[in-house]
Every structure is written in structure tokens, then in C-alpha cells.
Amino acid sequence: MNCQNKFTDPICKTIAKSSRKTFAGIALLLMFCFANQALAQPEVALEFEKSLGKFGFYERENFEPNSIPPTGFNVPSGVDWLTGTRFVVADKNNNKLQTCDDQGECAWVGNDSSFGRNSPGTFDLPHGVEVNNAGKIAVADEDNHAIQLCTELGSCTYKGDSSSNTNNPSSQLGRWAFPNDVAFDSDGNIHGLDTGNNRVQILRSSDLFLLDVYMSSGSAAGQLNGAKGIAIDKDDRIIIADTGNNRIQICNTEPSCSMFGSSGSAVGQFNAPSGVDVDALGRIWVADSGNNRIQVCDYSGNCVAFGEAGTGDFQFDDPRDVAIHVSGRVAVVDSGNHRIQLFNTESSFAINAGMNDAWYNEDTDGQGFFITVFPDLGVVSLAWFTYDTALPPANAIANLGDAGHRWLTALGPISGAQSVMNIDIASGGIFDTKTDISHRSDGTITLTFSDCNAGTVEYNIPSINQQGTVEITRVVGDNIELCRTLQ
């Protein structure tokens, strides 16, 4: 017996040596080693938030493409977060993508195969999705035997067979056979899980040019059997849900791999694992489809399991994918129940005083945000310097600055990496003059940070019917080291 821990192995060996002839000694050894093994399991706090969706389908006959809102999901198979409150779903049997907010408001993305095949923005059983840092969505377009890279508006580039409407699977390099998932590495390249060919192909995201290929068919390390899920961690380690082999592989592109898991229903065993993701705390999340549960594991294969078969909260029917946002929100594709379940877990990042700075988006230079964190009060304030939504009249007069200058301010509580802030509109003021000021609330800003130098501002301002998301970074980097120290 091996406790497999550098701190406790000597103790286990001592107990074994002195007690090997006594039943009591053996029992003590077993109790100590199993207790030590239990302590090795990852600590995960998972809290149910809500379920979104129901069974629904896209009615093609009497509508133009994208002309009707979604009514639900039809065997969804993939999910990833666009922001801390919005996500994209591969709505497989509706042959489309959906982008949704956490209130369940969704929009169609793309066309389905009834409007043609082998063309950008047209999907046939899309299976897996992944969002990169620029908000682009990579899609494993299973029955088009293709990989697509799309915007939220459905503008896509396409890599696959475009020679015929039959679009047969192929083992040629640069061609595909039922791709099931995609992942981005740190260079922005797309790793496409070519499921039918039991391999992974690497594409350059700028033009989907084939760069490399790795893995092969089989059951040895570095070989695959119908793998359905792929993720890449911050160190560019590649994690694959090797579905037919009922295991998880952790690889590089050589490929050199380690692996854990076997067929079964015990914790740490798998039954057709499908989707996989890695959170910023270094934990591997697995949609253990055949066991109707989610398992969270460390890189040594120590796991904890959540869920069971059913239709209630924390119950699943063929869960096929899982995605974790840096803020700690978890989205699970509950495929057989035609819904998405949302959970909360530990955030890997927390807003701290090192975020105090000027922030902006380089595409809107001349506008920006001043962010101030009050750790003892547990709140963060934001001031957004921006402009009118339309240019003021040419003859507009301003006594100071541009007639279109505007300030928005907001305040909200800190919750890990995120703050949901109420927008405050002040009126009645005159420059450097004591006047009666009135205040009113007008919508919300959701501020979310992914690290010490990047975040998003999601705004919803009902009075002017404006909603959107701004990616932000620091104007200067002086406080980045302070932020990292405070983490």
C-alpha cells in the first residue's frame, strides 16, 4: 500500500513495518492511509444558482433565418462564457448557436443546414464552443465536419470540406470527421478535437491555417477513443475527456501525456466523460455524462462528485459540457433536460485596492473609467467619462469642454472578482457652485476582473435603451504589482 504523499509516506511505512503481523496494526494503517487519501481530494464549494431553458425548437418553415426569438434548447451540447453574465450555447439539434444572459434572454446566431451547407455561419449539429479573449467564438461544427470562428453577430470564417453538399468526413490533414470540441492556447491558436479521426488539429486563428496535428487512435497514453472534450490551462497543458477510454488525459503536443480515471461509477471513475474545463484555481471540471454528474479533480486524479440523475436542482440528464468563469460562476449543459444550470464556486480572483486606477478601451481612446476600491467598506466606485450617444448640434454651446461630454458614476458591493453597481445620475449642478443636486438611479454596471490588468464593464441603462460590454485595461501599469501582491 502506498499513501503517495511525501509527508506521510514515512509514517505509513513505519506503521506497516511495526504492525504487519497484527490485525490492529493493519487496520490502523488502512484508516490512516484512507484518511490521508480523502484529504487529498480537491476542496470545492458549489452552490446552485438557477436553471435556464426548456425544450424548444427553431421553426424553419414559415420564418426567415433569425427572425424569431429562441423558445428553448434542443439537445444543447456546448457552452462557454462570453462575460460574467452572458454565455454562448451550442444548440445542437437546432443547428444553431444561442447567446444568452443569466436571466434567460437569448438570441440566435447563424443559420442551420436547411439553408445550405459548407458555408461560413451555417451550422449542422454544432457540438462544442470556446470563446477567446477578444470575444470570438470557435465552433466544432460536427456534421459539417468543420471548424468555424465567429462573432456574436454570426460573421464566421470556415475550415472544412467545401467541395460538396454531402461534406463527407475525411482523414486528410486539414479535413475533419465529426469534430466535437475546440480550445484556445496562449498563442490564440485553435485546437480542434477531430473526434472521428482520434486526433487534435491546431489551426491559426487569423486564417484557420493548419499548423500541426497530434494524438492518434488507441488506448495507450497519447491515444484517443472518440474523445468529446478538450480544454487548455494557463500553462498550455491540454486536458482531454477521452470519452471511449473513460479517462482524462493531460498532454502536451508531443504528445506526452499522463492520465487518470477508469470505467465505473465510483468517485474518480467515469462513464463516457464529455465536456471538460479548467478553472483558474487549477481544478479540472468534467461533465461525467453517463453518470449524470459533474466531477472536479486535481491533476493527480483526486476527485469530488456533484449531482445525480433527475430533473431537479443539482440533477442532470446526460450533462455534456461545463464552463467556469473567472468570477466563479459555473455553467453546465444539462443536455437531456434541454437546459443550462448555473452554479457558483470559489472565485480565483478578488477585487482589491490594487485595482485603483484609470482604465480604458483602446478602441474608444478619449473615454475611460476611474475605479476606486474601498476594501474595508467592501465596495467599489466607478466614474465613466464618455460622450452623448449622438453628436450634439453643430451650434451647441458649452462653457467648458465639449458639449457632448458626460459622466456616469456607479457604486456597488465587492463579490470576489465582480461588483454589480447601481448607476447614479446627478443633475442640477453648476461648475464650482453650491446648488441643490438631485440623484436618481438609472440601471446597472457589472464590473468584472479576470486578472490585475483586464476586466469588463457590462452596462444596462434603461432610460436611453443602451446595453453593451466594454473590455477594459489599465492606462498605465504602475499598480499591477500592488494588485498581485494583495492577491
N, C-alpha and C positions, 0 to 999 in steps of 0.2 A: 504494500500500500504506500502511496506517495501523496503527501499533503500538498506538494507543489507550491510551497511558499518558503522563501529564503529565510524568513524569520522563525517559522515554526517547524520546518523540516528537522532540525537537530533535536527538538523536543520530542517529536513523533518517533524518531529513531531511537532515542533513549528509552522512551516508554516501551517500545516494541522489544528492545534488547533485554530489559529487566523483567518483562512481564510475559514473554512469549509462551511460557508454559502454564499460565493461569488464565482461566476464563475471565476473571475480573480485569486482568490486565488488558486482554484483547478488547473487552467491552469499553474500557477507558480509552484505549487507542481509537476505536471506532467513533466514540462520542466526540473526542477532541478533534479528529480529522474532519468529520462531517460538519461539526460546528464551524470549523475554520473555513470549510468549503462554502457554507451558507453565507458567511461574512464576506466572501469574495464576490457575491452577486452584486451587480450594479444597484445603487440606490436610486429609485425613480419614484417621484411623486406625481401621479397622473390623476387629473380631476376632469370629470365630464363637464362640457360646456353646453353643447346643443347638437341637434341633428337638423340637417337641411336637405330638402328634396323629397321626392316621391317618384313613383313610376310615371313616366311621361314620354311622349314620342313626338318627333318632328313630322308634321303633316305636309307631305310634299305636293299632293295633287292639285290643290286649289290656291297655292300661295307661291309667290316669287321667293327666291332664296333670301333668307334672313329677314323676311317681312313680318314674322310673328315672334312674340317672346317665348322663351322656353317654358314648358309646363312641367318639367321634371327631368329625370335622367332615365336612360335606358341601358342598363348594364354598364355603368361607368367603370373605367379601368385604371385611370391615372390621375394624379393630382400634384400640383406644386403651388407654392405661394408666390403671388405677384408682389404683394406688400404684406404688412402685418394684419390687414383686414380684408384682403382680396386674394382670390386664388383662381387657378385655371384647372378645368376638369377635361380629361379625355372622355367624352360621352360616346363610348364605343359603338353601341348598336344604333345610335342616332347619326353615326358617321360625321360627327362634328365636334368642335371644342365648345366649351362654355366658360366664360369668365364670370365669376360670381363674387359678391361681397358677403360679409359674415351675417347679413340679415336675410340671405337667400335670394337677393335680386340678381338675375343672371342675364347674359346676352350671348347670342350665338356668335361663333367665329368660324368662318369658312363655309364651303359648300360640301355636299356629300356626293357619292359616286353616281347618283342618278342624274347629275348634271354634267357628267363626263369624268374621265379618269386620267391618271398620269399627268396632272397639271397642277401647278402651284396653287395652294389654297383649297384644293379639293381632297377630301379625306374618304378613306374606305377602311372602316374599323380601326380608328386611331387608338393606340394602346397606352403608350407612355408619354409623359410630358416633363420637361425640365425648363426652368426659367433662369437666364443668366443675369449678370449684374446690370446689364443695360435694358432689362425687361423683355428681351427677345425670348420666344417660346420655341424650343426644339420639340419636334413631334416624331415619335415612332409610328409611322403610318402603315399599320400591319398588312392589310390586304392590298394596298398599292405597292407593297414591297419597296418602300421608300422612306427617306428621312426628309423632313421639312423644317425650315427655320422661319418663324412667322412673327409678325407684330400682332398686337391685340386687335387690330382692325382687319386682320386676315390677309395682309400682304405677305407673301411667302416666297422663299426660294426652295427648290426641289432637287433631291438627289435620288434617282432610282431609274427604273426602266421606263422610258417614254416612247418606246418603239411601237407599241401596240396597245389596244384597249384591253387585251387579256392580261397583260402585265404579269407574266408568269414568274415565279420565283427563280432565282439564279444563284449559282455558287461562284460566279465570276467576281473578281475584285471590283469593288465599286458598285456591285449589284447586291440585292438583298433577298432574303427568304423569311418572310413573316417577322420583321423586326418588332421587338416588344418594349424596348425602353431606351432612354438616352441619358447622358450625363455630361456636364462640362468639367474640364480640368482647369487648372490655374492659368493656363495659357489661352483659355477661351475655346479650345478645340472640343468638338463633339465626339463622344464615344458612343457609337450606336451598337446596341446589343442585337446582333444578327442571329436571332433565335433559331431559325430553321437551319442555319449553317454552323451553329455552335461556335461562334466566334464573335469578336468585337472589332469593328472597323472605326478608325479615327478620321474625322473629317475636319478640315479647316473651316471655321465658322464663316469667314468672309465670303467664300465662294463654294463651300462644300466639296472642296478638292480632297481626294483620298490621300491621307498621309501615311497610314500604317495599318496593320492588322495584327491581332494576337488572339490567343486561345485556339482550341481545337476540340474535336468531338471525343468524348470518353468519360471515364470516372476517376482518373488519376488527378493529382494536383495540376492545375493549369488546363484542365479539360472540362467541358461543359456538356450538359444533357438537358436541352430545352430550357435554358435559363431565361427568366422573365423580368428580373430586376437588376439595375445597376446604379451605383452611387459612387461619388469620388469625394474623399475628405480633404481637409485643408492642407494635408501633406501629400496630396496626389496619390494616396493609396486607393485602389479600386476595389470596391466591395460589390460582390455579385451574389444575387439569390439564385443559386444553381438548382433550379426547380426540380428537374428529374432526378437529381442526385440527393435531394432533400438535405442540402447543406448550404453554408455560407462560405465563400472564398474571399480572401483578402490578397490582392495581387498587385504587381507592377506590370509593365508592358512587355517584360522579357518573354513569356510571363514566368515570374517566380511567385508562388502562392503558398499561403497557409490556409487552413480550413477548419471549420468546426461544425458539429451537427450530424445527425443521422435520422433515419426514418423513424417516426414514432410520435407519441402524444405527450411524453413527459416534458418538463421544462428543459429547454436546450435541445430538444428534438423537433423535427419539422415534418409537415405533411404538405408538399407542394408549395414551398415559400415563393412568394410572388414579388411584391414591391419591397424596396429597401431604401433607407435613407440614413444619413449620419448627422447627428446634431453637433453643435459647436462645443459640447462638453465631451465629445469623443465617444458617444454611445451609438451603437448600431441598432436601428429600429427595423423590424422585419414584419411584413404582413404575412403571417403564417396561415395561408388561405384555407388549406384543408382542415386545419384545427380550429378555424373560426376564432382567431385571437391575434393579438399583437405581442411580439416578444421584443424585449430590449436587452441587448447583450453588450459585453465588453469584447475586446479584440481577442481574448483568450477563450471565448465561448461560454462564459458565465452569463446566465440569462435570468430575467424575470418575465412572467407572462401576465397579460391582462385580457379579460374578455372571455366570452363563451358564445355558443350558438344561440340565436334568437333574434327577436325584432326590437327589443327594448334598448335602454341606455346601456352602454358597455357590452352590448351583444352584437354579434356580427353574423352575416351570411356571405361567405366567400369574400373576405376582405382582400383587395388586390393591390393596394398601394398605401403608402404613408409618407407624409411630408412634414418636416419640422421647421418652423420659422425661428429665427434667432431670438425673437421675443419670448419663445417658449410655447407658442401655440402649435398644436398638432392637428393635422387633417388626415382622416382615414377614409379611403374609398370603400364603403360598405356595399360592394357590388350587387350581391343578391337582393339586398334591401333597397337598391336604387337610390342611395342617399350618400351624403358626406357627414361623418360625425366629427365634431370639433372637440378638442380637449386642451387642457393647459398642463404644462410641466415646467420644470425649473428653467428659468432664463439663464443663458450663459453670459449675458452682458447686462450691466445695470447703469443707468444714467447716474453720473457723478459730477462733482464740481469741475472736473477737467473738461466738461463739455462747454463751459462758459466761454463764448467766443462769437465771432461773426462768421456766418455760414452763407453759402450761396450755391446757385446752379450756374455753371459757366455758360449755358445756352441763353440765360437771361441776365447777363452781366449788367450791373447798374441797379439790380434789385437784390434783396437779400434778407437775412434773418439775424437778429441778435437774440441769443439764447442765454438765459441766466438760471442756474440751478441753485436751489436753497436746500441743501441736504438735511439740515436739522428740522426744517418745516416739512420736508418730503414733497415739495412742489417744484415746478419748473415754469418759468415765464418765457414768452416768445414775443418779439416785436418784428413784424413783417413789413419792410419798406418795399412798396410796389407802386403800381400806377392804375389809373382807371382802366376798365375793360375795353373802352373805346377812346380814341383820341378826342380831347375837348375841341370845341370850335376854334377856328383859327384866330378869332378876335377875343378869345377868353383872356382875362387879365388876372395875373397872380401877383400879389405884393411881394412874395418871397418864393423863389424856386419855380418849379414847373406847375402850371395849373392842374396837371393830372396827377401830381404826387399824392400818395395815400399811405397811411399807416394802419395796420391791423395789429392788435395786441390780444394775447390769449394767456390763460393760466390754467394749470391742471396738476393733479397728483402724479407722483412718480410711481410706476408699477414696472419694476425691472428695467427693461430696455425701452419702455414705452410710456407715453403720457397722453391721455385723452383730455384735450384742453377746450374750455369754453372761450369762444371769441367774444371780445368786449368791444362795442362800438361807442366811442365817446363823441359828444357833439356840444357845441356852444362855446368853444374856446376861441380866444384871440391871442396872437403871439405875445408872450411875456406880459399878459394882462390877467388880473384877477377877475374871473367871471364864474357864473353858475354853470357847472358841467353836468350833463345828463349822460347816463350809461344805459345800454341795453345789450342783451345777449343776441348773437346772430350766428348760430351754427357752431361747428366744432373743427378743431385741428387735431389730428392724431400724429404725434411726433414719435418716430421710432428710429433707434440707432442700431446698426448692425455691428459697429466697432467704434473706435475712438476717432475715426475720420470719415465716416459715411453714415447717412441716415436718409429718411424720407419724411416729407411733410404731406399728409393727406388732408385735404380741406373740403368742407361742405358748407357753403354759405347760402342758405335758402333765399335770402332777400334778393339776391341777384342771380339765383339759379346757377351757381357755379360749383362744380365739383372737379377734383383732379388730384394728381400726385406730383410732387416736386422732389427729385433726387438732390440731396444737398451734400456738400463737402465744406471743409473749412477754407476761409480766405487765406489764412496763414496757419502754419503747423506748430506754433510755439507751445501750445498747451497739450499736444498729443501725448508727450511723455508723462505729463502730470496725470492725464486721464488713465494711462496704462498703469501708472503707479497706484492710483486709487482703486483700480480694479483688483 
